[in-house]
Amino acid sequence: MKIFYGIQGTGNGHITRGRIMARELHAANFEVTYQFSGRPQDKFFDMHAFNGYQWRQGLTFSTQNGKINHLKTVFQSKPLHFLRDIKQLDLSSYDLVICDYEPVTAWAARRQNKKTIGISHQYAFQYDIPRAGNDPLSETVMRNFAPVSTGIGLHWHHFDQPILPPVIETPIAQQQTQKNKIVVYLPFEDQHHVMAILAPFKAFEFFNYSPEIIPSAHEHIHCKPLSLEGFQSDLADCAGIICNAGFELASESLQLGKKILVKPVHAQMEQVSNALALQTLGYGQMMHTIDAAVIEQWLYATQAVRVTYPNTARYLVQWIKDGMPPIDRSWYQQIWSGVTVSPVACA
């Protein structure tokens, strides 16, 4: 089977999920062409898993100081370029299109009447899951950003809906946790402000990853460039992570048993809803702004949660190999039966 796989590249979560799916698809001997959009081509890194890939400009949301900048988003959208990319993408030679919320792929497939499977957290929002910050405009944008024939939604809990667990790495041997080590990944925030808030907490070592490196004047704050290997290494032995409320990073942190503090991007319905879900499930804490008081309370928290998820990617690839038969409730239940939740001491 020949597959075209479009992946949203605005954040790193979609790409992380894509790497895992790529490994399983390769093991199943599928021939796959990958396409990415959502950020400048030179801003992608650690992409060897995709064996060469196509790039399109696509669509993305522009942020400033932790908030969506609607005017900048419209200004940078270049709708004529987007429409031209859709028309130029020829999918006629492919047997199946898979879309991880990538709009050029989704709209080109719809235009050419190609069967499209959507695999992403965003497709869970077609069901009754925790929501916050939603309004008619947000709902319309999410529903039409990357429409597909069949949307398979992913979430941390099933909420009694036909959705699947996250597509993440299966459990690895646990490393010894450094109780005072905290990873920080707040790429949509003002990094100077982030460091100023963290500076008083000298009993902790902060490893701050961001797209643009800001020199640190504090010995306990280490500013690091985006790097898959470096980030995974620091995440493996840290006690907790402070991050925006993206889906994939929180999923990895839950799998590793890290305590989580999220600050959702303001006016981004998905992130605000994710923060609500984490808090509702008891899997993490949230703050609406970069709040020193909330951070201090969280830093000294002694308990986290480990959620062990099955190899969802393997289930999905096997389903594709089987010809994508109609999905019944028993299939979802079988996959969720492999999920375990346990407390973790983190101090």
Secondary structure, 3 states (H helix, E strand, C coil): CEEEEEEECCCHHHHHHHHHHHHHHHHCCCEEEEEEECCCHHHCCCCHHHCCCEECCCCCCCEECCEECHHHHHHHCCHHHHHHHHHHCCCCCCCEEEEECCHHHHHHHHHCCCCEEEEEHHHHHHCCCCCCCCCHHHHHHHHHHCCCCEEEEECCCCCCCCCECCCCCCCCCCCCCCCCEEEEECCCCCHHHHHHHHCCCCCCEEEEEECCCCCCCCCCEEEEECCHHHHHHHHHHCCEEEECCCHHHHHHHHHHCCEEEECCCECCHHHHHHHHHHHHHCCCEECCCCCHHHHHHHHCCCEEEEEECCCHHHHHHHHHHCCCCCCCHHHHHHHHCCCEEEEEECC
